[in-house]
C-alpha cells in the first residue's frame, strides 16, 4: 500500500507530458503481463472463469489464444476473456 500512496503523490505533481509518458509505460507493462498470462493456455484446454455480474462459474474450451484475450467456447456461446480471469479445469 505504501507504494500506491507514493505513486498517487508523484502523479499529483506531474505535468501533462510526464503523465503521458508514465501512461505509455503502464500500458506497455500491462500488455507484457497479458502476454505472459496468455502463454499459460492452449487451444483445446478446458478452462473456467467467474462471470463478474452473475458470479456464476462458466466452463468452456479454449478456441483461440489472442494477444490480449482468449476465446472460449461455452454452452452459452463464445466469450473473449482476459487470461487473468481464467483458471484451468483439472
LINCORBEL-V355936 format. One record per run of one state. SS is the DSSP state (2 for helix, 1 for strand, 0 for the rest). FROM is the first residue (numbers start at 1). TO is the last residue. If there is no record, write none. Layout:
BEGIN
SS,FROM,TO / SS,FROM,TO
END
This chain:
BEGIN
0,1,1 / 2,2,12 / 0,13,15 / 2,16,38 / 0,39,45 / 1,46,50 / 0,51,56 / 1,57,65 / 0,66,68 / 1,69,74 / 0,75,76 / 1,77,82 / 2,83,85 / 0,86,86 / 1,87,88 / 0,89,90
END
